[in-house]
Amino acid sequence: MITLLLLFFPLAAALFVFLAGHKMAAKLALGFAVIELAISGYAVSKFLKEGSDAFFVFKPWIEYPKVSFHLAVDGLSLLMILLTNFLTPIIVLSAFNRIIPRAKSYFALILMMQFALLGVFMAMDGLLYYIFWELALIPIYFIALQWGGENRVAITLKFFIYTLAGSLLMLFGFIMLYWYNPAHTFDIRELYASAVSAKNQSWLFWMFFLAFAIKIPIVPFHTWQADTYRESPTQGTMLLSGIMLKMGTYSLIRWLLPVLPLGVAQWGPLAIALCVIGIVYASIIAIKQKNLKNLLAYSSLAHVGLISAGIFAFNIQGLQGSVVQMIAHGINVVGLFFCADIIFNRTGSQDVYGLGGIRNKAPQFTTVFMVIVLGSVALPLTNGFIGEFLLLYGVYEYNTWLSVFAGLTIILGAVYMLRMFKKVMLGPTSLPAEGFTDLQWNEMLALGIIVVLVIVMGVYPKPILQLAEPALQLILNKSIN
């Protein structure tokens, strides 16, 4: 069955890579990741022909409490699966021509993370979903702890405690939902149908929202993010920013809005206000950053704040914009952190103000970096534009003044991203950039694919919108009714 193959192939691949040894680890991991992407392509064709019924898996798992092995894929899940399986080979490819100690463990953990992320996007039983949610924390914890920077131990521990605390709150929330629904099950269909009182939904909202807000992250639950992004190895940062934070935004749509609509109605205005505050705060902090990875981390924080605001706007435009922007952000942020990694490996510096003139040494790199930056600042006809347009439209329909402040992400984003590009890439060649060489084959391949998607998504976003709309409309109807 295609669903089980999609889910378990990366896990089997991770085991095979680990057993194969260090020398072949990178090549095998890339080969398996490409095969998984091909399986995803077949899954899309099957979905278009047969619909979501072809992906339904339901097996009783635990008799008491009633837990099922329930997997399903709709348009929303399928887009998140495609994002995960597209970015994973890019992330693996970015590690080629790098010295990676204990390579077999490193690449096996990346594939194990892929497996757990896919589980989050497929699971339709609350406890099964929670298990995959927690499984995704284990690989990234060890990737950051074992291959991170010099301050990795304290920073990784902070990240682990933050996310684990939020996860435990979510677990207690699922237990409460289990008892509140008459069927006494974690199955998402029963949770959607159960009539939990407004009072209970009020405090259950916070148990789920905090878990998702930490993972995304939303201000003020973001303090782990910049340090973790900076200290993690590049592939770990890509996993965190490109895919893992999408667990939180996806879960807002899949679980929070339809399961606790009365709680969202009560606390949604505060949540969207926090998102908009986060946009402005992160953008201002990004302007002041001198460290390149820190700047990109706060840029990501501003973008996901807008995505989350669009979700809490509680309309179809905001939800569609959030899905499109999740995909665009994942592609762009992986490209940006890869470019930052290339700069650091060539120059040994991440100081925005200490670099310059790289364009004179590496015209190909300059071109692809510029396209990705333009996508990040939402230039029309790039992938960042349509998502941000729909998000701002959705927030505008919710509240005009909030949309005005949310729109600052475009203005301020252009300020700090274009200024960063000017300082790092243009002008006279700085001393650190004297020996800068242009792109190697793996870098050109990975960044070239990203550039193509930046342009193609910007010119023709219709397939993404069409794939997402039925699932989003169904979730919105359940939330309203």
C-alpha positions as CSV (number, residue, x, y, z in Angstrom):
1,M,0.0,0.0,0.0
2,I,1.3,3.4,-1.1
3,T,0.7,5.0,2.3
4,L,2.8,2.5,4.3
5,L,5.5,2.6,1.6
6,L,5.6,6.4,1.8
7,L,5.9,6.3,5.6
8,F,8.2,3.4,6.3
9,F,10.7,3.6,3.4
10,P,12.8,6.3,5.0
11,L,12.9,4.3,8.3
12,A,14.2,1.3,6.4
13,A,16.6,3.5,4.5
14,A,18.0,5.0,7.7
15,L,18.7,1.5,9.1
16,F,20.4,0.5,5.8
17,V,22.6,3.7,5.7
18,F,23.7,3.1,9.3
19,L,24.7,-0.5,8.7
20,A,26.4,0.3,5.4
21,G,29.2,2.4,7.1
22,H,30.7,5.9,6.8
23,K,32.1,5.9,3.3
24,M,28.9,5.3,1.4
25,A,26.5,7.0,3.9
26,A,26.0,10.3,2.0
27,K,25.6,8.6,-1.4
28,L,23.2,6.0,-0.1
29,A,21.2,8.6,1.8
30,L,20.8,10.7,-1.3
31,G,19.8,7.7,-3.4
32,F,17.2,6.6,-0.9
33,A,15.9,10.2,-0.5
34,V,15.5,10.5,-4.3
35,I,13.6,7.2,-4.4
36,E,11.3,8.4,-1.7
37,L,10.7,11.6,-3.8
38,A,9.8,9.3,-6.7
39,I,7.4,7.4,-4.5
40,S,5.8,10.8,-3.6
41,G,5.4,11.6,-7.3
42,Y,3.6,8.3,-7.8
43,A,1.5,9.1,-4.8
44,V,0.4,12.4,-6.3
45,S,-0.7,10.7,-9.5
46,K,-2.6,8.1,-7.5
47,F,-4.2,10.9,-5.4
48,L,-5.3,12.8,-8.5
49,K,-6.9,9.6,-10.0
50,E,-8.4,7.9,-6.9
51,G,-8.6,10.6,-4.3
52,S,-7.9,10.3,-0.6
53,D,-9.6,6.9,-0.2
54,A,-6.6,5.2,-1.8
55,F,-4.4,6.4,1.2
56,F,-6.7,5.3,4.0
57,V,-5.2,2.9,6.6
58,F,-7.0,1.9,9.7
59,K,-6.0,-0.9,12.1
60,P,-7.0,-1.3,15.8
61,W,-3.8,-1.0,17.8
62,I,-4.5,-0.7,21.5
63,E,-7.8,-2.0,22.9
64,Y,-7.9,0.2,26.1
65,P,-7.5,3.1,25.8
66,K,-8.8,2.8,22.3
67,V,-5.9,3.7,20.0
68,S,-5.8,3.0,16.2
69,F,-3.1,2.9,13.6
70,H,-5.0,5.4,11.5
71,L,-3.2,7.0,8.5
72,A,-4.8,9.1,5.8
73,V,-3.7,11.7,3.2
74,D,-5.7,14.6,1.9
75,G,-4.5,17.6,-0.2
76,L,-3.1,19.3,2.9
77,S,-1.2,16.3,4.0
78,L,0.0,15.5,0.5
79,L,1.5,19.0,0.1
80,M,3.4,18.6,3.4
81,I,4.6,15.2,2.4
82,L,5.8,16.6,-0.9
83,L,7.6,19.4,0.9
84,T,9.3,17.0,3.2
85,N,10.4,14.6,0.5
86,F,11.5,17.3,-1.8
87,L,13.7,19.1,0.8
88,T,15.3,15.9,2.2
89,P,17.4,15.1,-0.8
90,I,18.4,18.8,-1.1
91,I,19.5,18.7,2.6
92,V,21.5,15.5,2.0
93,L,23.0,16.9,-1.1
94,S,24.1,20.1,0.7
95,A,26.4,17.9,2.9
96,F,28.4,16.5,0.0
97,N,32.0,17.7,-0.2
98,R,31.8,18.5,3.6
99,I,33.8,16.6,6.2
100,I,31.1,14.9,8.4
101,P,32.4,12.9,11.4
102,R,30.5,9.7,12.1
103,A,28.7,10.1,8.7
104,K,26.6,7.0,8.9
105,S,24.9,8.2,12.1
106,Y,24.5,11.7,10.7
107,F,22.7,10.7,7.5
108,A,20.7,7.9,9.2
109,L,19.3,10.5,11.7
110,I,18.3,12.7,8.8
111,L,16.3,9.9,7.2
112,M,14.8,8.9,10.6
113,M,13.7,12.5,11.0
114,Q,12.1,12.3,7.5
115,F,10.1,9.2,8.7
116,A,8.9,10.9,11.8
117,L,7.9,14.1,10.0
118,L,5.9,12.1,7.5
119,G,4.2,10.3,10.3
120,V,3.0,13.7,11.8
121,F,1.5,14.6,8.4
122,M,-0.3,11.3,7.9
123,A,-1.4,10.3,11.4
124,M,-5.2,10.7,12.0
125,D,-5.3,9.3,15.5
126,G,-4.3,11.7,18.3
127,L,-2.0,9.4,20.2
128,L,-0.4,8.1,17.1
129,Y,0.2,11.7,16.0
130,Y,1.7,12.5,19.3
131,I,4.1,9.6,19.1
132,F,5.4,10.8,15.7
133,W,5.5,14.3,17.1
134,E,7.9,13.2,19.8
135,L,9.8,10.9,17.5
136,A,10.7,13.9,15.3
137,L,12.4,15.5,18.3
138,I,14.9,12.6,18.9
139,P,16.9,12.8,15.6
140,I,17.2,16.6,15.6
141,Y,18.3,16.6,19.2
142,F,21.2,14.3,18.5
143,I,22.1,16.1,15.2
144,A,22.3,19.4,17.1
145,L,24.0,17.9,20.1
146,Q,26.7,15.8,18.3
147,W,27.5,18.0,15.3
148,G,26.6,21.5,16.5
149,G,28.8,24.5,17.4
150,E,30.8,25.0,20.6
151,N,27.8,26.1,22.7
152,R,25.6,23.2,21.4
153,V,25.1,21.4,24.8
154,A,23.4,24.2,26.7
155,I,21.5,25.4,23.7
156,T,20.3,22.0,22.6
157,L,19.2,21.2,26.1
158,K,17.1,24.4,26.2
159,F,15.5,23.5,22.9
160,F,14.8,20.0,24.1
161,I,13.2,21.2,27.4
162,Y,11.1,23.9,25.6
163,T,9.7,21.5,23.0
164,L,9.2,18.6,25.5
165,A,7.3,20.8,27.9
166,G,4.9,21.9,25.1
167,S,4.5,18.3,24.0
168,L,3.5,17.1,27.4
169,L,0.8,19.8,27.6
170,M,-0.5,18.5,24.3
171,L,-0.5,14.9,25.6
172,F,-2.6,15.9,28.6
173,G,-4.9,17.8,26.2
174,F,-5.4,14.6,24.1
175,I,-6.1,12.6,27.2
176,M,-8.8,15.1,28.2
177,L,-10.3,15.0,24.7
178,Y,-10.4,11.2,25.0
179,W,-12.6,11.4,28.0
180,Y,-14.8,14.3,26.7
181,N,-15.8,12.5,23.5
182,P,-18.5,9.8,23.9
183,A,-16.7,7.2,21.8
184,H,-13.6,7.4,24.1
185,T,-11.1,7.4,21.3
186,F,-8.3,9.5,19.9
187,D,-9.6,9.1,16.3
188,I,-9.7,12.4,14.5
189,R,-13.2,11.8,13.1
190,E,-14.6,11.4,16.6
191,L,-12.6,14.4,17.9
192,Y,-14.0,16.5,15.1
193,A,-17.6,15.4,15.9
194,S,-17.4,15.6,19.7
195,A,-19.2,18.5,21.4
196,V,-16.8,19.8,24.1
197,S,-18.2,22.6,26.1
198,A,-16.9,26.2,25.5
199,K,-15.5,26.3,29.0
200,N,-13.4,23.1,28.5
201,Q,-12.3,24.2,25.0
202,S,-11.1,27.5,26.5
203,W,-8.3,25.9,28.6
204,L,-7.7,23.0,26.2
205,F,-6.9,25.6,23.6
206,W,-3.9,26.7,25.5
207,M,-2.7,23.1,26.1
208,F,-2.5,22.6,22.3
209,F,-1.6,26.2,21.3
210,L,1.5,26.3,23.5
211,A,2.8,23.1,22.1
212,F,2.3,24.3,18.5
213,A,3.5,27.9,19.3
214,I,6.8,26.6,20.7
215,K,7.4,24.4,17.7
216,I,6.6,27.1,15.1
217,P,7.7,29.3,17.1
218,I,5.4,32.2,17.9
219,V,6.6,35.2,20.0
220,P,7.0,35.0,23.1
221,F,7.7,31.2,22.9
222,H,10.6,31.7,20.5
223,T,13.6,32.2,22.7
224,W,15.1,28.8,21.7
225,Q,15.0,29.4,18.0
226,A,17.9,31.8,17.0
227,D,20.5,30.1,19.2
228,T,19.5,26.6,18.0
229,Y,19.5,27.6,14.3
230,R,22.9,29.2,14.8
231,E,24.6,26.4,16.7
232,S,23.1,23.5,14.8
233,P,25.0,22.0,11.8
234,T,23.6,23.4,8.5
235,Q,21.6,20.3,7.7
236,G,20.0,20.4,11.2
237,T,19.1,24.1,10.7
238,M,17.6,23.2,7.3
239,L,15.5,20.4,8.9
240,L,14.4,22.7,11.7
241,S,13.5,25.7,9.6
242,G,12.5,24.1,6.4
243,I,10.3,21.3,7.6
244,M,10.0,20.8,11.4
245,L,8.4,24.2,12.2
246,K,5.7,23.2,9.6
247,M,4.6,20.6,12.1
248,G,3.3,23.4,14.2
249,T,1.6,25.4,11.5
250,Y,0.1,22.2,9.9
251,S,-1.2,21.2,13.4
252,L,-2.9,24.5,13.9
253,I,-4.9,23.8,10.8
254,R,-5.4,20.0,11.2
255,W,-6.0,19.8,14.9
256,L,-6.6,23.1,16.7
257,L,-9.1,24.9,14.5
258,P,-11.5,22.0,13.8
259,V,-11.2,20.2,17.2
260,L,-11.4,23.3,19.4
261,P,-13.4,25.9,17.4
262,L,-15.0,27.5,20.5
263,G,-11.6,27.8,22.1
264,V,-10.2,29.4,18.9
265,A,-13.2,31.8,18.8
266,Q,-12.4,32.9,22.4
267,W,-8.6,33.1,22.3
268,G,-8.0,33.5,18.5
269,P,-7.8,37.3,18.7
270,L,-5.1,37.1,21.3
271,A,-3.2,34.5,19.3
272,I,-3.3,36.5,16.1
273,A,-2.2,39.6,18.0
274,L,0.8,37.6,19.3
275,C,1.6,36.5,15.7
276,V,1.5,40.1,14.4
277,I,3.6,41.4,17.3
278,G,6.1,38.6,16.5
279,I,6.2,39.8,12.8
280,V,7.2,43.3,13.8
281,Y,9.5,42.2,16.7
282,A,11.4,39.7,14.6
283,S,11.8,42.1,11.7
284,I,13.2,44.8,13.9
285,I,15.6,42.4,15.5
286,A,16.7,41.0,12.1
287,I,17.6,44.5,11.0
288,K,20.1,44.8,13.9
289,Q,21.8,41.4,13.4
290,K,25.4,41.2,12.3
291,N,25.6,37.4,12.3
292,L,24.2,36.0,9.0
293,K,22.6,32.9,10.5
294,N,21.0,35.0,13.2
295,L,19.6,37.3,10.6
296,L,18.1,34.4,8.7
297,A,16.7,32.9,11.9
298,Y,14.8,36.1,12.8
299,S,13.7,36.5,9.2
300,S,12.2,33.0,9.4
301,L,10.5,34.0,12.7
302,A,8.8,37.0,11.0
303,H,7.6,34.8,8.1
304,V,6.1,32.1,10.2
305,G,4.4,34.8,12.3
306,L,2.6,35.9,9.2
307,I,1.7,32.3,8.3
308,S,0.2,31.7,11.8
309,A,-1.7,35.0,11.6
310,G,-3.3,33.9,8.4
311,I,-4.4,30.6,10.0
312,F,-6.0,32.4,12.9
313,A,-7.8,34.8,10.5
314,F,-10.1,31.8,10.1
315,N,-11.0,32.3,6.4
316,I,-10.2,30.4,3.3
317,Q,-7.9,33.0,1.9
318,G,-5.8,33.0,5.1
319,L,-5.7,29.2,5.1
320,Q,-4.7,28.9,1.4
321,G,-2.1,31.6,1.9
322,S,-0.7,29.8,4.9
323,V,-0.3,26.5,3.0
324,V,1.3,28.2,-0.1
325,Q,3.6,30.2,2.2
326,M,4.6,27.1,4.2
327,I,5.9,25.5,1.0
328,A,7.5,28.7,-0.3
329,H,9.1,29.4,3.1
330,G,10.5,25.8,3.4
331,I,12.1,26.1,-0.1
332,N,13.5,29.6,0.5
333,V,14.8,29.2,4.0
334,V,16.6,25.9,3.0
335,G,18.2,27.8,0.1
336,L,19.2,30.7,2.3
337,F,20.8,28.6,5.0
338,F,22.7,26.6,2.3
339,C,24.0,29.9,0.9
340,A,25.0,31.0,4.4
341,D,26.8,27.6,4.8
342,I,28.7,28.1,1.5
343,I,29.8,31.6,2.6
344,F,31.0,30.4,6.0
345,N,32.8,27.4,4.5
346,R,34.6,29.6,1.9
347,T,35.4,32.6,4.2
348,G,35.2,31.3,7.8
349,S,33.0,34.2,8.7
350,Q,29.3,34.9,9.3
351,D,29.8,38.6,10.0
352,V,27.5,40.5,7.6
353,Y,29.6,43.7,7.9
354,G,33.0,42.0,7.6
355,L,32.2,40.4,4.2
356,G,31.7,41.9,0.8
357,G,32.6,41.6,-2.9
358,I,31.8,37.9,-3.2
359,R,30.1,38.8,-6.5
360,N,33.5,39.6,-8.0
361,K,34.7,36.0,-7.3
362,A,31.5,33.9,-7.7
363,P,29.0,35.3,-10.3
364,Q,27.0,32.0,-10.4
365,F,26.6,31.9,-6.6
366,T,25.6,35.6,-6.6
367,T,22.9,35.0,-9.2
368,V,21.2,32.0,-7.4
369,F,21.6,33.7,-4.0
370,M,19.9,36.9,-5.4
371,V,16.9,34.9,-6.8
372,I,16.4,33.2,-3.4
373,V,16.6,36.5,-1.6
374,L,14.0,38.0,-3.9
375,G,11.7,35.0,-3.3
376,S,12.1,35.6,0.4
377,V,11.1,39.3,0.2
378,A,8.0,38.3,-1.9
379,L,8.9,39.9,-5.2
380,P,6.0,39.4,-7.6
381,L,6.4,36.3,-9.8
382,T,8.5,34.6,-7.1
383,N,7.1,31.9,-4.8
384,G,6.9,34.2,-1.8
385,F,4.5,36.7,-3.4
386,I,1.3,34.7,-3.8
387,G,1.4,33.2,-0.3
388,E,2.0,36.6,1.4
389,F,-0.7,38.3,-0.7
390,L,-3.3,35.7,0.3
391,L,-2.2,35.9,3.9
392,L,-2.4,39.6,4.1
393,Y,-5.8,39.4,2.3
394,G,-7.0,36.9,4.9
395,V,-5.8,39.0,7.8
396,Y,-7.3,42.2,6.2
397,E,-10.7,40.4,6.1
398,Y,-10.3,39.6,9.8
399,N,-9.1,43.0,10.9
400,T,-7.8,46.0,8.9
401,W,-5.4,47.3,11.4
402,L,-3.8,44.0,12.0
403,S,-3.2,43.6,8.3
404,V,-1.4,47.0,8.3
405,F,1.1,45.8,10.9
406,A,1.3,42.3,9.4
407,G,2.2,44.0,6.1
408,L,5.4,45.4,7.7
409,T,7.0,41.9,7.2
410,I,7.2,42.8,3.4
411,I,8.7,46.3,4.0
412,L,11.1,45.4,6.8
413,G,12.0,42.1,5.2
414,A,13.1,43.9,2.1
415,V,15.2,46.3,4.2
416,Y,17.2,43.7,6.1
417,M,17.4,41.0,3.3
418,L,18.5,43.4,0.5
419,R,20.9,45.2,2.9
420,M,22.4,41.9,3.9
421,F,22.9,41.0,0.2
422,K,24.5,44.3,-0.5
423,K,26.9,44.0,2.4
424,V,27.9,40.4,1.8
425,M,27.9,40.1,-2.0
426,L,28.5,43.6,-3.5
427,G,31.2,46.2,-3.2
428,P,35.0,45.7,-3.2
429,T,36.3,42.2,-2.4
430,S,36.9,41.9,1.3
431,L,39.9,40.0,2.7
432,P,37.8,36.9,3.8
433,A,36.3,36.7,0.3
434,E,39.7,36.8,-1.6
435,G,39.8,33.0,-2.0
436,F,36.1,32.6,-2.6
437,T,35.4,30.0,-5.3
438,D,32.2,29.6,-7.3
439,L,29.7,26.8,-6.9
440,Q,30.6,23.1,-6.9
441,W,28.5,20.6,-8.7
442,N,26.4,19.6,-5.7
443,E,25.8,23.2,-4.7
444,M,24.8,24.2,-8.2
445,L,22.4,21.3,-8.5
446,A,20.7,21.9,-5.1
447,L,20.5,25.7,-5.5
448,G,19.5,25.4,-9.1
449,I,16.5,23.3,-8.3
450,I,15.5,25.7,-5.6
451,V,15.8,28.7,-8.0
452,V,13.6,26.9,-10.5
453,L,10.9,26.3,-7.9
454,V,11.1,29.9,-6.7
455,I,10.2,31.0,-10.2
456,V,7.8,28.3,-11.2
457,M,5.7,28.6,-8.0
458,G,5.6,32.3,-8.4
459,V,4.4,32.2,-12.0
460,Y,2.0,29.2,-11.6
461,P,0.8,28.5,-8.1
462,K,-2.5,27.1,-9.3
463,P,-1.7,23.3,-8.7
464,I,-0.9,24.0,-5.0
465,L,-4.0,26.0,-4.5
466,Q,-6.2,23.4,-6.2
467,L,-4.7,20.6,-4.2
468,A,-5.1,22.3,-0.9
469,E,-8.5,23.9,-1.3
470,P,-10.9,20.9,-0.8
471,A,-9.2,19.9,2.4
472,L,-9.0,23.4,3.8
473,Q,-12.6,24.1,3.0
474,L,-13.6,20.9,4.7
475,I,-11.6,21.9,7.8
476,L,-13.0,25.4,7.8
477,N,-16.6,24.1,7.5
478,K,-16.0,21.8,10.5
479,S,-14.5,24.6,12.5
480,I,-17.5,26.9,11.8
481,N,-20.2,24.3,12.3
